[in-house]
Amino acid sequence: MSSSLTRTRISAAFVGALVGAAAGILLVTAAGAFSVTVSAAFAGLALGVPALAGAVVGVAVTPGNTRSNLR
């Protein structure tokens, strides 16, 4: 059972990172559309920070992490 939970957390972190990276890509694209000069550092942070945050949120909200007592 522990192995199943670990796989669930890993896949949730992966999906969260993908969603975060997609948000970062949209941020970089929007900055480019407004003719803002996008440096490599900005692009890296714009992709990395949302991806990391998405991974953390993905792990935090896996189906096994609920505080409610559903009966």
N, CA, C and O atoms as CSV, one atom per row, in Angstrom:
chain,resi,resn,atom,element,x,y,z
A,1,MET,N,N,0.820,-1.193,0.000
A,1,MET,CA,C,0.000,0.000,0.000
A,1,MET,C,C,0.862,1.253,0.000
A,1,MET,O,O,0.526,2.248,-0.643
A,2,SER,N,N,1.959,1.201,0.715
A,2,SER,CA,C,2.850,2.350,0.758
A,2,SER,C,C,3.432,2.638,-0.617
A,2,SER,O,O,3.610,3.798,-0.988
A,3,SER,N,N,3.727,1.597,-1.366
A,3,SER,CA,C,4.277,1.768,-2.706
A,3,SER,C,C,3.263,2.445,-3.622
A,3,SER,O,O,3.631,3.289,-4.440
A,4,SER,N,N,1.996,2.084,-3.491
A,4,SER,CA,C,0.948,2.699,-4.292
A,4,SER,C,C,0.820,4.178,-3.968
A,4,SER,O,O,0.644,5.005,-4.863
A,5,LEU,N,N,0.911,4.509,-2.683
A,5,LEU,CA,C,0.826,5.910,-2.276
A,5,LEU,C,C,2.021,6.693,-2.804
A,5,LEU,O,O,1.880,7.848,-3.207
A,6,THR,N,N,3.187,6.074,-2.804
A,6,THR,CA,C,4.383,6.739,-3.321
A,6,THR,C,C,4.239,7.010,-4.813
A,6,THR,O,O,4.574,8.098,-5.280
A,7,ARG,N,N,3.745,6.029,-5.564
A,7,ARG,CA,C,3.529,6.233,-6.999
A,7,ARG,C,C,2.505,7.332,-7.246
A,7,ARG,O,O,2.655,8.130,-8.171
A,8,THR,N,N,1.471,7.375,-6.423
A,8,THR,CA,C,0.451,8.412,-6.565
A,8,THR,C,C,1.053,9.782,-6.333
A,8,THR,O,O,0.771,10.720,-7.078
A,9,ARG,N,N,1.877,9.904,-5.313
A,9,ARG,CA,C,2.509,11.195,-5.025
A,9,ARG,C,C,3.468,11.609,-6.129
A,9,ARG,O,O,3.519,12.781,-6.504
A,10,ILE,N,N,4.224,10.657,-6.649
A,10,ILE,CA,C,5.166,10.980,-7.719
A,10,ILE,C,C,4.419,11.431,-8.967
A,10,ILE,O,O,4.806,12.412,-9.602
A,11,SER,N,N,3.357,10.723,-9.319
A,11,SER,CA,C,2.603,11.116,-10.509
A,11,SER,C,C,1.890,12.445,-10.294
A,11,SER,O,O,1.788,13.242,-11.226
A,12,ALA,N,N,1.397,12.698,-9.087
A,12,ALA,CA,C,0.761,13.986,-8.802
A,12,ALA,C,C,1.779,15.116,-8.865
A,12,ALA,O,O,1.470,16.201,-9.358
A,13,ALA,N,N,2.984,14.874,-8.373
A,13,ALA,CA,C,4.038,15.885,-8.454
A,13,ALA,C,C,4.415,16.152,-9.907
A,13,ALA,O,O,4.652,17.297,-10.290
A,14,PHE,N,N,4.471,15.096,-10.714
A,14,PHE,CA,C,4.805,15.248,-12.126
A,14,PHE,C,C,3.736,16.053,-12.859
A,14,PHE,O,O,4.055,16.958,-13.631
A,15,VAL,N,N,2.482,15.726,-12.619
A,15,VAL,CA,C,1.387,16.461,-13.261
A,15,VAL,C,C,1.377,17.912,-12.794
A,15,VAL,O,O,1.171,18.822,-13.597
A,16,GLY,N,N,1.598,18.131,-11.502
A,16,GLY,CA,C,1.666,19.500,-10.993
A,16,GLY,C,C,2.799,20.286,-11.617
A,16,GLY,O,O,2.643,21.466,-11.931
A,17,ALA,N,N,3.942,19.637,-11.799
A,17,ALA,CA,C,5.077,20.308,-12.438
A,17,ALA,C,C,4.767,20.644,-13.893
A,17,ALA,O,O,5.156,21.706,-14.379
A,18,LEU,N,N,4.072,19.749,-14.590
A,18,LEU,CA,C,3.690,20.035,-15.973
A,18,LEU,C,C,2.730,21.217,-16.055
A,18,LEU,O,O,2.866,22.076,-16.927
A,19,VAL,N,N,1.770,21.258,-15.157
A,19,VAL,CA,C,0.819,22.375,-15.142
A,19,VAL,C,C,1.544,23.674,-14.812
A,19,VAL,O,O,1.283,24.709,-15.426
A,20,GLY,N,N,2.456,23.619,-13.841
A,20,GLY,CA,C,3.231,24.810,-13.495
A,20,GLY,C,C,4.107,25.274,-14.641
A,20,GLY,O,O,4.222,26.475,-14.888
A,21,ALA,N,N,4.726,24.336,-15.343
A,21,ALA,CA,C,5.553,24.701,-16.492
A,21,ALA,C,C,4.705,25.325,-17.597
A,21,ALA,O,O,5.142,26.260,-18.268
A,22,ALA,N,N,3.498,24.808,-17.784
A,22,ALA,CA,C,2.597,25.392,-18.781
A,22,ALA,C,C,2.241,26.827,-18.405
A,22,ALA,O,O,2.174,27.703,-19.267
A,23,ALA,N,N,2.013,27.061,-17.119
A,23,ALA,CA,C,1.732,28.429,-16.667
A,23,ALA,C,C,2.943,29.324,-16.902
A,23,ALA,O,O,2.790,30.480,-17.296
A,24,GLY,N,N,4.134,28.805,-16.664
A,24,GLY,CA,C,5.349,29.578,-16.919
A,24,GLY,C,C,5.531,29.896,-18.389
A,24,GLY,O,O,5.949,30.999,-18.741
A,25,ILE,N,N,5.220,28.939,-19.253
A,25,ILE,CA,C,5.314,29.184,-20.696
A,25,ILE,C,C,4.350,30.288,-21.106
A,25,ILE,O,O,4.695,31.150,-21.914
A,26,LEU,N,N,3.146,30.261,-20.551
A,26,LEU,CA,C,2.185,31.332,-20.844
A,26,LEU,C,C,2.699,32.681,-20.358
A,26,LEU,O,O,2.499,33.697,-21.024
A,27,LEU,N,N,3.357,32.697,-19.205
A,27,LEU,CA,C,3.915,33.940,-18.672
A,27,LEU,C,C,4.996,34.490,-19.595
A,27,LEU,O,O,5.007,35.685,-19.890
A,28,VAL,N,N,5.899,33.634,-20.052
A,28,VAL,CA,C,6.964,34.075,-20.958
A,28,VAL,C,C,6.380,34.529,-22.291
A,28,VAL,O,O,6.833,35.521,-22.863
A,29,THR,N,N,5.379,33.810,-22.787
A,29,THR,CA,C,4.740,34.190,-24.048
A,29,THR,C,C,4.043,35.535,-23.926
A,29,THR,O,O,4.128,36.367,-24.829
A,30,ALA,N,N,3.354,35.750,-22.811
A,30,ALA,CA,C,2.680,37.034,-22.601
A,30,ALA,C,C,3.694,38.165,-22.496
A,30,ALA,O,O,3.464,39.253,-23.024
A,31,ALA,N,N,4.805,37.920,-21.825
A,31,ALA,CA,C,5.835,38.957,-21.716
A,31,ALA,C,C,6.402,39.284,-23.091
A,31,ALA,O,O,6.655,40.449,-23.397
A,32,GLY,N,N,6.601,38.276,-23.910
A,32,GLY,CA,C,7.091,38.513,-25.263
A,32,GLY,C,C,6.073,39.231,-26.128
A,32,GLY,O,O,6.445,40.029,-26.989
A,33,ALA,N,N,4.795,38.959,-25.911
A,33,ALA,CA,C,3.740,39.613,-26.688
A,33,ALA,C,C,3.658,41.100,-26.377
A,33,ALA,O,O,3.276,41.900,-27.230
A,34,PHE,N,N,4.017,41.464,-25.158
A,34,PHE,CA,C,3.998,42.876,-24.781
A,34,PHE,C,C,5.345,43.545,-25.032
A,34,PHE,O,O,5.626,44.610,-24.482
A,35,SER,N,N,6.169,42.926,-25.855
A,35,SER,CA,C,7.474,43.447,-26.251
A,35,SER,C,C,8.398,43.692,-25.072
A,35,SER,O,O,9.229,44.599,-25.108
A,36,VAL,N,N,8.258,42.896,-24.041
A,36,VAL,CA,C,9.175,42.967,-22.916
A,36,VAL,C,C,10.355,42.075,-23.258
A,36,VAL,O,O,10.179,40.937,-23.693
A,37,THR,N,N,11.546,42.591,-23.061
A,37,THR,CA,C,12.733,41.784,-23.333
A,37,THR,C,C,12.812,40.665,-22.304
A,37,THR,O,O,12.873,40.918,-21.101
A,38,VAL,N,N,12.812,39.446,-22.778
A,38,VAL,CA,C,12.832,38.285,-21.901
A,38,VAL,C,C,14.247,37.723,-21.891
A,38,VAL,O,O,14.722,37.188,-22.893
A,39,SER,N,N,14.911,37.850,-20.756
A,39,SER,CA,C,16.260,37.302,-20.641
A,39,SER,C,C,16.181,35.813,-20.313
A,39,SER,O,O,15.118,35.291,-19.975
A,40,ALA,N,N,17.308,35.152,-20.419
A,40,ALA,CA,C,17.349,33.721,-20.112
A,40,ALA,C,C,17.058,33.471,-18.640
A,40,ALA,O,O,16.413,32.483,-18.290
A,41,ALA,N,N,17.534,34.369,-17.771
A,41,ALA,CA,C,17.287,34.207,-16.333
A,41,ALA,C,C,15.799,34.335,-16.029
A,41,ALA,O,O,15.256,33.556,-15.245
A,42,PHE,N,N,15.136,35.313,-16.645
A,42,PHE,CA,C,13.701,35.491,-16.432
A,42,PHE,C,C,12.929,34.285,-16.953
A,42,PHE,O,O,12.005,33.796,-16.303
A,43,ALA,N,N,13.317,33.815,-18.127
A,43,ALA,CA,C,12.625,32.659,-18.702
A,43,ALA,C,C,12.815,31.429,-17.826
A,43,ALA,O,O,11.879,30.656,-17.622
A,44,GLY,N,N,14.020,31.250,-17.311
A,44,GLY,CA,C,14.278,30.110,-16.429
A,44,GLY,C,C,13.473,30.176,-15.151
A,44,GLY,O,O,12.901,29.179,-14.711
A,45,LEU,N,N,13.432,31.364,-14.553
A,45,LEU,CA,C,12.636,31.526,-13.331
A,45,LEU,C,C,11.147,31.404,-13.619
A,45,LEU,O,O,10.401,30.824,-12.830
A,46,ALA,N,N,10.716,31.951,-14.750
A,46,ALA,CA,C,9.292,31.904,-15.093
A,46,ALA,C,C,8.827,30.481,-15.356
A,46,ALA,O,O,7.649,30.173,-15.174
A,47,LEU,N,N,9.728,29.614,-15.780
A,47,LEU,CA,C,9.366,28.211,-15.981
A,47,LEU,C,C,9.613,27.375,-14.731
A,47,LEU,O,O,8.817,26.496,-14.401
A,48,GLY,N,N,10.708,27.647,-14.039
A,48,GLY,CA,C,11.104,26.821,-12.901
A,48,GLY,C,C,10.268,27.009,-11.659
A,48,GLY,O,O,9.890,26.036,-11.007
A,49,VAL,N,N,9.974,28.262,-11.322
A,49,VAL,CA,C,9.226,28.529,-10.085
A,49,VAL,C,C,7.808,27.963,-10.150
A,49,VAL,O,O,7.400,27.276,-9.214
A,50,PRO,N,N,7.038,28.219,-11.211
A,50,PRO,CA,C,5.701,27.599,-11.261
A,50,PRO,C,C,5.748,26.074,-11.331
A,50,PRO,O,O,4.869,25.402,-10.792
A,51,ALA,N,N,6.762,25.529,-11.986
A,51,ALA,CA,C,6.874,24.068,-12.051
A,51,ALA,C,C,7.145,23.490,-10.673
A,51,ALA,O,O,6.559,22.474,-10.298
A,52,LEU,N,N,8.030,24.130,-9.916
A,52,LEU,CA,C,8.316,23.671,-8.554
A,52,LEU,C,C,7.085,23.817,-7.664
A,52,LEU,O,O,6.758,22.913,-6.895
A,53,ALA,N,N,6.406,24.956,-7.773
A,53,ALA,CA,C,5.198,25.163,-6.974
A,53,ALA,C,C,4.118,24.150,-7.357
A,53,ALA,O,O,3.412,23.636,-6.489
A,54,GLY,N,N,3.992,23.867,-8.639
A,54,GLY,CA,C,3.015,22.870,-9.081
A,54,GLY,C,C,3.320,21.485,-8.545
A,54,GLY,O,O,2.410,20.737,-8.188
A,55,ALA,N,N,4.596,21.145,-8.488
A,55,ALA,CA,C,4.978,19.841,-7.935
A,55,ALA,C,C,4.649,19.760,-6.455
A,55,ALA,O,O,4.160,18.735,-5.981
A,56,VAL,N,N,4.915,20.835,-5.721
A,56,VAL,CA,C,4.615,20.856,-4.283
A,56,VAL,C,C,3.113,20.748,-4.056
A,56,VAL,O,O,2.664,19.990,-3.196
A,57,VAL,N,N,2.342,21.500,-4.821
A,57,VAL,CA,C,0.886,21.436,-4.682
A,57,VAL,C,C,0.374,20.060,-5.089
A,57,VAL,O,O,-0.540,19.529,-4.459
A,58,GLY,N,N,0.951,19.481,-6.129
A,58,GLY,CA,C,0.542,18.142,-6.554
A,58,GLY,C,C,0.742,17.108,-5.469
A,58,GLY,O,O,-0.100,16.229,-5.288
A,59,VAL,N,N,1.848,17.198,-4.743
A,59,VAL,CA,C,2.095,16.264,-3.644
A,59,VAL,C,C,1.162,16.556,-2.480
A,59,VAL,O,O,0.685,15.634,-1.819
A,60,ALA,N,N,0.899,17.832,-2.226
A,60,ALA,CA,C,0.086,18.207,-1.066
A,60,ALA,C,C,-1.378,17.811,-1.222
A,60,ALA,O,O,-2.042,17.540,-0.222
A,61,VAL,N,N,-1.892,17.770,-2.427
A,61,VAL,CA,C,-3.321,17.503,-2.613
A,61,VAL,C,C,-3.588,16.153,-3.275
A,61,VAL,O,O,-4.559,16.010,-4.018
A,62,THR,N,N,-2.747,15.178,-3.016
A,62,THR,CA,C,-3.021,13.837,-3.531
A,62,THR,C,C,-4.281,13.295,-2.874
A,62,THR,O,O,-4.629,13.734,-1.778
A,63,PRO,N,N,-4.972,12.363,-3.501
A,63,PRO,CA,C,-6.230,11.856,-2.956
A,63,PRO,C,C,-6.125,11.295,-1.541
A,63,PRO,O,O,-7.122,11.299,-0.819
A,64,GLY,N,N,-4.980,10.822,-1.123
A,64,GLY,CA,C,-4.831,10.268,0.218
A,64,GLY,C,C,-4.635,11.316,1.297
A,64,GLY,O,O,-4.637,10.981,2.481
A,65,ASN,N,N,-4.467,12.571,0.923
A,65,ASN,CA,C,-4.213,13.628,1.901
A,65,ASN,C,C,-5.474,14.444,2.152
A,65,ASN,O,O,-5.585,15.574,1.677
A,66,THR,N,N,-6.400,13.898,2.874
A,66,THR,CA,C,-7.612,14.634,3.206
A,66,THR,C,C,-7.809,14.621,4.709
A,66,THR,O,O,-7.490,13.638,5.377
A,67,ARG,N,N,-8.329,15.700,5.232
A,67,ARG,CA,C,-8.552,15.784,6.679
A,67,ARG,C,C,-9.997,15.498,7.051
A,67,ARG,O,O,-10.320,15.299,8.222
A,68,SER,N,N,-10.859,15.480,6.050
A,68,SER,CA,C,-12.261,15.233,6.357
A,68,SER,C,C,-12.482,13.752,6.633
A,68,SER,O,O,-11.771,12.896,6.106
A,69,ASN,N,N,-13.451,13.470,7.446
A,69,ASN,CA,C,-13.771,12.098,7.811
A,69,ASN,C,C,-15.073,11.713,7.115
A,69,ASN,O,O,-16.153,11.798,7.698
A,70,LEU,N,N,-14.950,11.289,5.854
A,70,LEU,CA,C,-16.142,10.924,5.093
A,70,LEU,C,C,-16.613,9.540,5.511
A,70,LEU,O,O,-15.816,8.608,5.617
A,71,ARG,N,N,-17.903,9.415,5.745
A,71,ARG,CA,C,-18.459,8.123,6.168
A,71,ARG,C,C,-19.470,7.637,5.181
A,71,ARG,O,O,-20.048,6.566,5.365
